[in-house]
């Protein structure tokens, strides 16, 4: 395995990891946050419109979020965002 080049900080602990693993973990956390935001919006929308119960809207969200094209779109968006931020930060460091 390659030498660790960065630290992945999780609540209460630090892990020495390669940059690729750190970027993958950041992209995955972006996907999870996106899924939770979509779920919150769908459930609140269902409750405010008066159509169905919380569990019905939870199942609607679950069936939506498990579609492969939705998961791939969220993953590509999160991954491209993480890579762009790192690229931009490296360019700013090089300009100094």
N, C-alpha and C positions, 0 to 999 in steps of 0.2 A: 504494500500500500504506500502511496505517496506520503511525503511528510505533511503533517497538518500545517496549513498556512493561515488559518483564521479560527476564531472561537464562535461556536454556536451557543448563544445564551438562552437558556430556558429558565422558567421560574425556579429559583433556588439552586441552580447548578450551571456549570459551563462545560462544554464538550469541545475538545480540539478536533476539527474536521477540515476536510478539503473545501475549497471554495465552491466546487460544483455541488457538493452535498448541502452546503449552507444555502446556496441559491435554490436548490430543489426544495428544501424545507421551507424557505420563505415563500416560494410559489405555491406550495401545498397549503400553507397557512392562509394565503390569499384566497385560494379556492374555498377553503372552509368558511372564511369570513363572508365571502360572496354568497355561498349557499345559505348561511344563517340569515343574512340580510334579505335574500329573496324569500325565504320561508317566513320571516317576520312580516314582510309586506303582504304576502299571500294570505296568511292567517288573519292578520288585522283587517285586510280588505274584505275577507269573507265574513268576519264577525260584524263589521260595520254595515255591510250591505244586508245583513240579516238572512243570508242564505246558508244555512247549515250550521253545524257545530264545529268546535275547535278540532276535534278528531277527524271530521270529514275533510277539513281544509288541510290538516296535517297529512292525510293520505293523498290529497291532490298534490301537495308540495312534494311529497316523497316520490310519487310517480313521475312528476316533472323533473326532479333533480336526478333521477336514476337513468334518464335518457342519455345514451352515449354522446349524441351531438351536443347536448348541454354541458356535460362534463368536460368534453374536449374543448369546447369554446371557453369555458371558465379556466381550464388549465393553460391553454395557449395565451389567454389574456394575462393571467397572473405571471406566467413565465416570461412573456415579452416585456411586461412592466418591470419585473425584477432585473432582467438583463439590461434594459434601457437605463434604469437608474444607476446600475453599476458602471455601465459604459460612460454615462454622462459624468459620474463622479471621477472616474479615471481620467477623462479629458480635462476636467477642471484642475485636477492635481498636476497634470502635465503642463498646464498653462502658467503655473506659478513660477 
